[in-house]
């Protein structure tokens, strides 16, 4: 009878492990750390020191003062499929809808050549990432080299850069957004 209990417990643990494993989309997205203390919440998009292989969804959050954004980067075998940014403070349309997509762009829509969507063209290894993220918690550090856009606050654009998103890709992303909206700021 003791053996039957042990087998039953092992089977239950096995099924719990399977259910838990299916809930995890990506280890990177779960293994985020809150960089800021107090009321700020800023997380790293990529927590691994080795970004050689990206596959799945990678998330980040930026909550500071009036700004409350989240970002999702979807990679498939080191190729960026799309970038999605949500303004979590907007309440538009449906009552109690606190998530509003303000940008959802496929990388292949931006570039005719798919090789520009490879991880090496989109990201760089920012060795000062953690230091810069902690700095952004306490100040509004704005770099002159980072592109500006009227539909995202400069500090959030800097957050993307600090997390390793290339300046050239950010410029191309914003230029494409401008083209598809005929220069008009559009939230969709």
Secondary structure, DSSP 8 states (H G I E B T S, - for coil): -HHHHHHHHHHHHHHHHHHHHHH-S-HHHHS--B---TT-EEB-S---S--S---EEEEEEEEETTEEEEEEEEEETTEEEEEEEEETT---SSTT---EEEEEEEHHHH-SSGGGGBHHHHB---TTHHHHHHHHHHS----TTS---SSS-HHHHHHHHHTTB-HHHHHHHHHHHHHHTTT-----
